[in-house]
Amino acid sequence: MSTVVVVPLSTHSGEIWPLRVKVAAGGRKGSFAVIPGIRQVAKARLSKLAGMLGQHDLEKIARAAQAYLSD
């Protein structure tokens, strides 16, 4: 598979459930996953690993995405 699904991060906005979810990305505090920004990108466009999320943050994003996409 040559593509992946990504959730962009922002540092400029507060948590707004289910549109933005606070996560601890790359050891930085104050990062927010922007759920409406979910999109598919080519792996070739990804240059380096910015960080990894823990299981708890991944579950929060999954719940927010499900709530956002359910209606």
C-alpha positions as a Python dict, from the first residue, in 0.01 Angstrom:
ca = {
    (1, 'M'): (0, 0, 0),
    (2, 'S'): (146, 335, -100),
    (3, 'T'): (-82, 558, 107),
    (4, 'V'): (-168, 610, 473),
    (5, 'V'): (-445, 789, 659),
    (6, 'V'): (-325, 1082, 870),
    (7, 'V'): (-478, 1307, 1133),
    (8, 'P'): (-310, 1649, 1128),
    (9, 'L'): (-200, 1814, 1452),
    (10, 'S'): (-228, 2176, 1560),
    (11, 'T'): (-93, 2377, 1851),
    (12, 'H'): (-314, 2680, 1788),
    (13, 'S'): (-652, 2567, 1912),
    (14, 'G'): (-809, 2431, 2225),
    (15, 'E'): (-997, 2106, 2260),
    (16, 'I'): (-1339, 2114, 2091),
    (17, 'W'): (-1498, 1769, 2113),
    (18, 'P'): (-1521, 1590, 1868),
    (19, 'L'): (-1348, 1831, 1626),
    (20, 'R'): (-1019, 1867, 1814),
    (21, 'V'): (-875, 1625, 2068),
    (22, 'K'): (-584, 1707, 2299),
    (23, 'V'): (-296, 1460, 2261),
    (24, 'A'): (64, 1430, 2378),
    (25, 'A'): (244, 1412, 2043),
    (26, 'G'): (618, 1375, 2026),
    (27, 'G'): (657, 1456, 2393),
    (28, 'R'): (513, 1802, 2336),
    (29, 'K'): (221, 1933, 2537),
    (30, 'G'): (-62, 2132, 2385),
    (31, 'S'): (-106, 1940, 2060),
    (32, 'F'): (-453, 1885, 1920),
    (33, 'A'): (-560, 1624, 1666),
    (34, 'V'): (-779, 1797, 1407),
    (35, 'I'): (-1044, 1534, 1330),
    (36, 'P'): (-1205, 1711, 1028),
    (37, 'G'): (-858, 1718, 868),
    (38, 'I'): (-836, 1338, 837),
    (39, 'R'): (-708, 1251, 492),
    (40, 'Q'): (-519, 999, 286),
    (41, 'V'): (-164, 1088, 177),
    (42, 'A'): (108, 917, -22),
    (43, 'K'): (380, 763, 193),
    (44, 'A'): (634, 930, -36),
    (45, 'R'): (520, 1270, 100),
    (46, 'L'): (614, 1176, 456),
    (47, 'S'): (973, 1270, 533),
    (48, 'K'): (1030, 1186, 900),
    (49, 'L'): (858, 1058, 1210),
    (50, 'A'): (729, 1350, 1416),
    (51, 'G'): (639, 1136, 1717),
    (52, 'M'): (419, 856, 1837),
    (53, 'L'): (94, 853, 2029),
    (54, 'G'): (15, 625, 2316),
    (55, 'Q'): (-279, 386, 2323),
    (56, 'H'): (-492, 625, 2531),
    (57, 'D'): (-455, 910, 2279),
    (58, 'L'): (-522, 675, 1985),
    (59, 'E'): (-844, 562, 2153),
    (60, 'K'): (-951, 925, 2210),
    (61, 'I'): (-894, 1000, 1841),
    (62, 'A'): (-1085, 687, 1735),
    (63, 'R'): (-1384, 785, 1955),
    (64, 'A'): (-1380, 1143, 1824),
    (65, 'A'): (-1358, 1026, 1461),
    (66, 'Q'): (-1647, 788, 1514),
    (67, 'A'): (-1858, 1063, 1673),
    (68, 'Y'): (-1765, 1310, 1397),
    (69, 'L'): (-1841, 1069, 1113),
    (70, 'S'): (-2152, 905, 1261),
    (71, 'D'): (-2415, 1161, 1166),
}
